[in-house]
Each structure stands twice: as structure tokens, then as C-alpha cells.
Amino acid sequence: MFESSEKDLKSLKDIYNLGIEESNDEITSDCLIKIEEINKKIRKTEISCFLSGENDSLDIYLEIHAGAGGTESQDWAEMLRRMYLKWFDKKSFKCEIISEHKGDEAGIKSSTLKITGEHLYGLMKSESGVHRLVRISPFDSGARRHTSFASVWVYPAVDEDIDINIDEKDLRIDTYRSSGAGGQHVNVTDSAVRITHRPSKIVVQCQNQRSQHKNKETCYKMLKARLYEHETQKKEKQEQKNISSKTDIGWGHQIRSYVLQPYRLVKDLRSKIESTNPDDVLNGNLDQFIEGNLFRL
């Protein structure tokens, strides 16, 4: 890849210089387009070199939880979900809503998604953490500025062959009536399932299928993935530190700030990458942040 790209760039440089000498705008413009294509190819190869971790190639579960603050934080949680859904769509990743708990007035209290695509965990793992929004509240009649928090947690969808021992005695299984995505049919019966793993206090839930059996099966897959991630992080001190920082969805724990008022700026507090176009970021243009944290790791 490196040698062929180097050769192509050298040839294009010679053609470009010839176009300059002959004042041929068509040749120089064509060369610049081809150089940009090669740079994108090199960038893609460079990124793939950083995605060689044990779980980096796996699909993911993505959880979003609103922080304290009621409607403000619940609306922010839904904005975050929309941002990620747009990024997944741009990358042609397949996304499925596993569960959703709507806010009391607007937004969502929590949501779990399963996303399928190439190197998803490697790309998305650094998105785990607290995200902070500062804006003039659309829910405040006094048009005051509010700060809202929501947490994002990304964990790998582990292979079915991974050996994770789950003791049924450690589980509490609850069924309830669905209140979120999935259409009216899911609301008729107690088809939604919530499983609590008592030793680890891990809770998973699924409500997107009409069948309670299928929802329970999905819950078991999610629990297996969460327990695998839990055990992996226990062995890695730095990863354990990251998990601890996610327990409080509030001040001092955020990984990224999205400021819409009194100025406009999105800033990642780890990579220091910034964007002065929050609308662009919230519309799913996340590459600079995701790639920036990938190189930081």
C-alpha cells in the first residue's frame, strides 16, 4: 500500500508540474482530485492499523442514559442518540434499537442500540463517558442557559463462543409492558424483559420484539457481552478507571462538551480537538473526534 501510493503520488506530482508549465487547468484540477483520493486511502489504512485490539473488530451495544435534570437531560440524551444514528448512517452501519424509555415530557431517559459494522468497537470505544451540553433551554419560559449531562457506554457484542458462566441463581428476571420503540403490538402484553445480574449489579433490558422469549434471548446475549467487558476491565487498571469515571453523570466527569450558548464550540477534553460548528457535529459528522481519540490511544 505504501509503495504503490508513493509511486502514484510521484507520478501525479510530475503530471501536476507539467500542467502548471502548460497552464492547463484541467490537468492540475484532475491531479488534485486524485491526490485527495490517495490521501483518503492512506488515512483509511492508517486508521485500520490502530484497530488491532482483541475486540476492535466486534459489533457493539451502545447505551445512552440521561443525567439528573429531568426534561433537559432527557432531551439531550435523545439529541446524542440522533447524532450517533446519523454517523452510523453515513458509515452504512446497521442499527437496531433494543430498548427505549421515553422521557416524561420530551427526549429519552435511556436507550440501548445494537450496531453492526466493520471495526465498530475499535472506532467507538472512546465515546464511552459523560457528554455535556450548554444551551438556552427550549423548555425554560425565561430563556435561561442550562447545562445538561448524559452518559454513553459502548461495549462489544462478544462472539457466541466466548465462555462466560452465568448462574441462574444470580439473576433476577422481570417482565413488563413496553413503552418505547417497536410499534403498538409490543404494548399489549408484558413482552419486555429486564435481567439484573446481582453480583455485578449489571442490568440489561430488551423490548423491541413481540415475543417475550426473543426479548429474553437478546437480554442474555447483552448480559454475556456486559459480563465479558466487565471481566476484561477488571484486569486492566486504566479501563477500570474509565468505568469509575462514568458512575457520576455530572460535573468533572465529562469527556466532551457541546456549547451552543454563549459561544459555539464542541471540545473533546481528552484529545483537545475542537469544532466551532456544533450543528455539523450534532448532525453526525464525528470523524475528527473519533479518529482523534483513536490516535490518542
MIDO-568851 format. One record per residue (C-alpha): x, z, y. Coordinates in steps of 0.1 Angstrom, whole numbers, padded with zeros to 4 digits, always signed. Each point is the difference from the previous one (the first is absolute). Example, Ala and Ser with C-alpha at 12.3 -4.5 7.8 and 13.67 -1.06 7.14 Angstrom:
2
+0123+0078-0045+0014-0007+0034
// end
This chain:
297
+0000+0000+0000+0027+0010+0025+0022-0030-0007-0028-0025+0001-0013+0015+0033+0034-0001+0015+0004-0036-0010-0034-0009+0015+0007+0018+0032+0034-0018+0004-0017-0034-0005-0027+0009+0025+0025+0011+0025+0018-0034-0001-0033-0019+0003-0011+0023+0029+0033-0006+0019-0005-0038-0006-0035+0003+0014+0013+0018+0031+0026-0028+0005-0026-0027-0003-0026+0019+0021-0024-0003-0030-0026+0027+0004-0017-0009-0032+0031+0006-0021+0009+0033+0017-0036+0013-0003-0002-0009-0037+0034+0018-0005-0012+0032+0017-0032+0000-0022+0021-0004-0032+0025+0027+0011-0030+0024+0006-0013-0008-0035+0035+0008-0015+0002+0033+0019-0034+0010-0014+0011-0008-0035+0032+0020+0005-0021+0029+0014-0023+0000-0030+0030+0000-0024+0016+0029+0020-0032+0020-0003-0002-0006-0037+0035+0015-0004-0014+0033+0013-0029+0001-0024+0019+0008-0032-0012+0036-0005-0016+0011-0032-0035-0002+0013+0004-0025+0028-0016-0029-0018-0032+0019-0008-0034-0003+0015-0012+0029+0021-0028+0025+0007-0004+0006+0038-0018+0031+0012-0011+0006+0036-0013+0034+0012-0013+0009+0034+0016+0031+0016-0017+0027+0019-0021-0011+0030-0032-0013-0015-0013-0034+0012+0032-0008+0019+0023+0003-0031-0026-0016-0023-0002-0030+0023+0039-0002+0000+0001+0002-0038-0023-0030-0002+0022-0019+0026+0030+0007-0021-0017-0013-0031-0010-0032+0018+0036-0004+0012+0013+0001-0036-0028-0022-0014+0009-0027+0026+0037+0003-0010-0009-0003-0037-0021-0030+0008+0029-0017+0019+0022+0005-0030-0027-0012-0025+0000+0033-0018-0031+0009-0020-0018+0032+0012-0028+0021-0015-0017+0030+0015+0000+0028-0026-0018+0026+0020-0012+0007+0035-0015+0029+0018-0016-0010+0033+0003+0021+0032-0029+0020+0013-0005-0023+0031+0026-0027-0004+0031-0010-0019+0010+0015-0034+0011+0034-0012+0021-0014-0028+0005-0033-0019+0020-0011-0031+0010-0036-0005+0018-0017-0029+0022-0029+0011+0015-0026-0023+0030-0022+0010+0037-0006-0002+0023+0030+0007-0028+0020+0016+0013+0035-0006+0035-0010+0012-0015-0014+0032-0026+0027+0007+0015+0033-0011+0014+0007+0035-0036-0002+0014-0007+0034-0015-0004+0027+0027-0020+0009+0030-0010-0026+0026-0009+0011+0035-0024-0018+0025-0002+0006+0037-0029-0017+0019-0029+0004+0023-0027+0012-0023-0030-0024-0005-0020+0031-0011+0007+0021+0031-0025-0004+0028+0027+0012+0024+0024-0028-0011+0027+0025-0006+0032-0006-0019+0001+0012-0036+0027+0003-0027-0010-0006-0036+0018+0003-0033-0005-0016-0035+0022+0001-0031+0010-0029-0022+0012+0005-0035+0014-0028-0022+0008+0005-0037+0008-0025-0027-0026-0012-0026+0021+0008-0030+0001-0020-0032-0024+0009-0027+0030+0006-0023+0014+0028+0021-0003+0032-0020-0018+0027+0020-0015+0029-0018-0034+0010+0014-0016+0031-0016-0038-0002+0002-0001+0038+0005+0018-0004+0033-0027-0023+0014-0032+0006+0019-0023-0031-0001-0028-0002+0025-0026-0028+0004-0019-0006+0032-0021-0027+0018+0021-0026+0017-0003-0002+0038+0025-0028+0009+0009-0036-0009-0014-0018-0030-0036-0009+0009-0033+0018-0004+0001+0001-0038+0028+0026-0001-0022+0024+0020-0028+0003-0025+0017+0021-0026+0029+0025-0002+0025-0027-0009+0029+0011+0022+0027+0021-0017+0024+0025+0014+0028+0015-0022+0021+0030+0011+0032+0008-0018+0002+0038+0004+0038+0006-0005+0011-0026+0026-0032+0002+0021-0001-0038+0000-0035-0014+0006-0010-0036-0007-0034-0016+0004-0017-0034-0006-0034-0013+0009+0003-0038+0001-0016-0007-0034-0036+0003-0011+0012+0016-0033+0010+0036+0000+0022-0008-0030+0019-0027+0019+0005+0023+0030+0013+0027-0023+0024-0025-0016+0013-0010+0035+0004+0037+0009+0022+0006-0031+0022-0030+0010+0004+0014+0035+0007+0035-0012+0026-0013-0024+0017-0018+0030-0002+0030+0022+0015+0023-0026+0028-0025-0007+0007-0001+0037-0003+0038+0002+0026+0005-0027+0024-0026+0014-0001+0016+0034+0007+0035-0014+0032-0014-0013+0010-0015+0033+0006+0025+0028-0004-0024+0028-0032-0014-0013-0013+0036-0005+0008+0006+0037-0021-0030+0009-0030+0012-0019+0003+0034+0017-0002-0016+0034-0033-0017-0009-0018+0033-0007-0009+0006+0037-0017-0030+0016+0009+0009+0036+0027+0005+0026+0036-0001-0010-0006-0019-0033-0008-0035+0012+0021-0030-0011-0014-0025+0025-0019+0003+0033-0025-0026+0013-0005+0006+0037-0028-0020+0018-0001+0023+0031+0016+0007+0025+0024-0028-0011+0000-0023-0030+0026+0005-0027+0003+0004-0038+0032+0018-0010+0013+0009-0034+0017+0034+0003+0024-0007-0029+0013-0035+0005-0006+0002+0038-0016-0035-0001-0025-0005+0028-0027-0025+0010-0016-0003+0034-0030-0018-0016-0021+0025-0018-0029-0024-0005+0024-0023-0019+0011+0028-0023-0035+0013-0006-0010-0036-0009+0024+0002-0030+0033-0012+0014+0021+0027-0016+0030-0019-0013+0024+0013+0026-0009+0036-0009-0001-0004-0038+0032-0020-0001+0017+0023+0025-0006+0030-0022+0010-0019-0031+0035-0007+0015+0002+0036+0012-0005+0013-0036
// end
